[in-house]
Amino acid sequence: MMTMLSVGGTRAWIDRFADAAEDQFDSLTDLDRLVGDGDFGMNLRTGLRSAVQRLRSDPPTSPGEVFARTSDAFLDIGGTSGPLLGLWFGRIGAVSGVEVTATDLASALGAATAAVQRLGNAQVGHKTMVDAMVPATSALTEAAVSGATLSAALNSAATAARLGAESTRAMLARRGRAAYVGEHARGVEDPGASAIAMFFAASSYKSVPA
């Protein structure tokens, strides 16, 4: 049972996220073709491939450095998602210490999600990645406050993120390119929210599937 997040555990988390992006590349691309310009799957895969390579070529010494390198990788790619994910991972990367508690991670996630909301001017219900980020952050924070282990807190976050992503199917988009297609986007899960659910699901082998 994981009680602290180590640098090795964080690298494994990003590796699993990268594997999931490879596995779900076609489905994410198909989703984005319905609500966007079809490049989300490519951008996510490219960013994570770059992140994995950066982590291998220059091994980090703390969880924060893992997230910071992942941030740099996303900031170097194009599209709308690159800067948003780069900002998010960058703020998560502000977490300090060679081992990170659930409380520390919850605090970093709170700052990261708030930053994305400010930059994208997005709220829950706008059919964006925020619809998965906010409930996941809230669930992790509540679990941490209750004294749950990090594993349990991350599993709670993974469940909340998946439910948040699924909720976007019924939404009419208010932000992003999906807002331009109107009712055609209703019934389609937001690809950004789906990717955030994938990220949290990758936090542990025991997490719920994305």
C-alpha positions as CSV (number, residue, x, y, z in Angstrom):
1,M,0.0,0.0,0.0
2,M,1.5,3.3,-1.1
3,T,1.7,5.9,1.6
4,M,4.3,8.3,0.0
5,L,5.0,9.1,-3.6
6,S,8.6,8.5,-4.5
7,V,10.6,9.6,-7.6
8,G,10.5,6.0,-8.9
9,G,6.8,5.7,-8.3
10,T,6.2,9.0,-10.1
11,R,8.2,8.0,-13.1
12,A,6.3,4.7,-13.2
13,W,3.1,6.8,-13.1
14,I,4.1,8.8,-16.1
15,D,5.3,5.7,-18.0
16,R,1.9,4.1,-17.4
17,F,0.2,7.3,-18.6
18,A,2.3,7.3,-21.7
19,D,1.4,3.6,-22.4
20,A,-2.3,4.4,-22.0
21,A,-1.9,7.3,-24.5
22,E,-0.4,4.9,-27.0
23,D,-3.2,2.4,-26.4
24,Q,-6.0,5.0,-26.6
25,F,-4.5,7.0,-29.4
26,D,-7.1,6.1,-32.0
27,S,-10.1,6.6,-29.6
28,L,-8.8,10.0,-28.5
29,T,-8.2,11.0,-32.1
30,D,-11.7,9.9,-33.0
31,L,-13.2,11.9,-30.1
32,D,-11.4,15.0,-31.1
33,R,-12.4,14.7,-34.7
34,L,-16.0,14.9,-33.5
35,V,-15.5,18.0,-31.3
36,G,-12.2,19.6,-32.4
37,D,-9.6,19.4,-35.1
38,G,-8.5,15.8,-34.5
39,D,-5.0,16.5,-33.2
40,F,-5.5,15.8,-29.5
41,G,-4.4,12.2,-29.6
42,M,-1.3,13.1,-31.5
43,N,-0.4,16.0,-29.2
44,L,-0.9,13.9,-26.1
45,R,1.1,11.0,-27.4
46,T,3.9,13.3,-28.6
47,G,4.1,15.1,-25.3
48,L,4.3,11.9,-23.3
49,R,6.8,10.3,-25.6
50,S,9.0,13.4,-25.1
51,A,8.4,13.3,-21.4
52,V,9.5,9.7,-21.1
53,Q,12.6,10.4,-23.2
54,R,13.5,13.4,-21.0
55,L,13.1,11.4,-17.9
56,R,15.4,8.6,-19.2
57,S,18.1,10.9,-20.5
58,D,18.3,13.0,-17.4
59,P,16.9,11.1,-14.5
60,P,15.1,13.2,-11.9
61,T,15.7,13.1,-8.2
62,S,12.3,14.0,-6.9
63,P,8.6,13.6,-7.8
64,G,8.4,17.3,-8.5
65,E,11.2,17.1,-11.0
66,V,9.3,14.3,-12.8
67,F,6.2,16.5,-13.2
68,A,8.3,19.5,-14.2
69,R,10.0,17.5,-17.0
70,T,6.6,16.4,-18.1
71,S,5.5,20.0,-18.1
72,D,8.4,21.0,-20.3
73,A,7.6,18.3,-22.8
74,F,4.0,19.6,-23.2
75,L,5.0,23.2,-23.4
76,D,7.1,22.3,-26.4
77,I,4.2,20.9,-28.5
78,G,1.5,22.8,-30.4
79,G,-2.2,22.9,-30.1
80,T,-4.4,24.1,-27.3
81,S,-3.8,21.2,-25.1
82,G,0.0,21.5,-24.9
83,P,0.1,24.8,-23.0
84,L,-2.7,23.8,-20.7
85,L,-1.2,20.4,-19.8
86,G,2.2,22.1,-19.6
87,L,0.8,24.6,-17.1
88,W,-1.0,21.9,-15.1
89,F,2.0,19.6,-14.8
90,G,4.3,22.6,-14.1
91,R,2.2,23.6,-11.1
92,I,2.0,20.0,-9.8
93,G,5.8,20.0,-10.2
94,A,6.1,22.7,-7.6
95,V,5.5,20.0,-4.9
96,S,8.7,19.6,-2.9
97,G,10.5,16.8,-1.2
98,V,11.9,13.4,-2.2
99,E,8.7,11.8,-1.0
100,V,5.3,13.3,-1.4
101,T,2.3,12.8,0.9
102,A,-1.4,12.8,-0.2
103,T,-1.8,16.2,1.4
104,D,1.2,17.6,-0.4
105,L,-0.1,16.2,-3.7
106,A,-3.6,17.5,-3.1
107,S,-2.3,21.0,-2.5
108,A,-0.2,21.0,-5.7
109,L,-3.1,19.6,-7.7
110,G,-5.4,22.3,-6.3
111,A,-3.0,25.1,-7.4
112,A,-2.5,23.4,-10.8
113,T,-6.2,23.0,-11.6
114,A,-7.0,26.5,-10.5
115,A,-4.3,27.8,-12.8
116,V,-5.7,25.9,-15.8
117,Q,-9.2,27.3,-15.0
118,R,-7.8,30.8,-15.0
119,L,-5.9,30.4,-18.2
120,G,-8.8,28.7,-20.0
121,N,-11.5,30.6,-18.3
122,A,-13.2,27.2,-17.8
123,Q,-15.5,25.9,-15.1
124,V,-17.1,22.5,-14.5
125,G,-19.9,22.1,-17.0
126,H,-18.1,23.8,-19.9
127,K,-17.1,20.4,-21.4
128,T,-13.3,20.6,-21.1
129,M,-10.5,18.8,-19.2
130,V,-11.5,20.8,-16.2
131,D,-14.6,18.6,-15.8
132,A,-12.2,15.8,-14.8
133,M,-9.5,17.9,-13.1
134,V,-11.8,19.5,-10.6
135,P,-13.6,16.4,-9.2
136,A,-10.4,14.5,-9.1
137,T,-8.7,17.2,-7.2
138,S,-11.6,17.5,-4.8
139,A,-11.7,13.8,-4.2
140,L,-8.0,13.5,-3.5
141,T,-8.2,16.5,-1.2
142,E,-11.1,15.1,0.8
143,A,-9.4,11.7,1.1
144,A,-6.2,13.3,2.3
145,V,-8.0,15.3,4.9
146,S,-9.7,12.2,6.1
147,G,-6.3,10.5,6.6
148,A,-6.5,8.1,3.8
149,T,-3.4,6.6,2.4
150,L,-1.9,8.0,-0.8
151,S,-3.1,4.9,-2.7
152,A,-6.6,5.2,-1.5
153,A,-6.6,9.0,-2.2
154,L,-5.4,8.4,-5.8
155,N,-8.0,5.7,-6.3
156,S,-10.7,8.2,-5.2
157,A,-9.3,10.8,-7.6
158,A,-9.3,8.2,-10.4
159,T,-12.9,7.3,-9.9
160,A,-13.9,11.0,-9.7
161,A,-12.0,11.9,-12.8
162,R,-13.6,9.0,-14.8
163,L,-17.1,10.1,-13.7
164,G,-16.2,13.7,-14.5
165,A,-15.1,12.7,-18.0
166,E,-18.2,10.6,-18.6
167,S,-20.4,13.6,-17.5
168,T,-19.1,15.6,-20.4
169,R,-21.0,13.5,-22.9
170,A,-24.3,15.2,-22.0
171,M,-22.8,18.7,-22.0
172,L,-23.0,21.4,-24.6
173,A,-19.5,22.8,-25.0
174,R,-18.8,26.3,-23.6
175,R,-15.1,26.5,-24.3
176,G,-12.6,25.3,-26.8
177,R,-13.2,24.3,-30.4
178,A,-16.1,22.0,-29.4
179,A,-18.1,25.2,-28.6
180,Y,-18.2,25.9,-32.4
181,V,-19.9,22.6,-33.3
182,G,-22.8,23.2,-30.9
183,E,-25.2,20.2,-30.6
184,H,-23.0,18.0,-32.6
185,A,-20.7,17.8,-29.6
186,R,-23.4,16.5,-27.3
187,G,-23.1,12.8,-26.7
188,V,-19.3,12.9,-27.2
189,E,-16.9,12.6,-24.3
190,D,-14.5,15.5,-24.1
191,P,-11.0,14.1,-25.1
192,G,-9.2,16.4,-22.7
193,A,-11.3,15.2,-19.8
194,S,-10.8,11.6,-21.0
195,A,-7.0,12.1,-20.9
196,I,-7.1,13.5,-17.4
197,A,-9.1,10.4,-16.3
198,M,-6.4,8.3,-18.0
199,F,-3.7,10.1,-16.0
200,F,-5.3,9.4,-12.7
201,A,-6.1,5.8,-13.6
202,A,-2.4,5.4,-14.3
203,S,-1.4,6.5,-10.8
204,S,-1.7,2.9,-9.6
205,Y,-2.0,-0.6,-11.0
206,K,-5.1,-0.9,-8.7
207,S,-6.7,2.3,-10.0
208,V,-10.0,2.1,-11.8
209,P,-9.6,1.8,-15.6
210,A,-10.0,4.9,-17.8
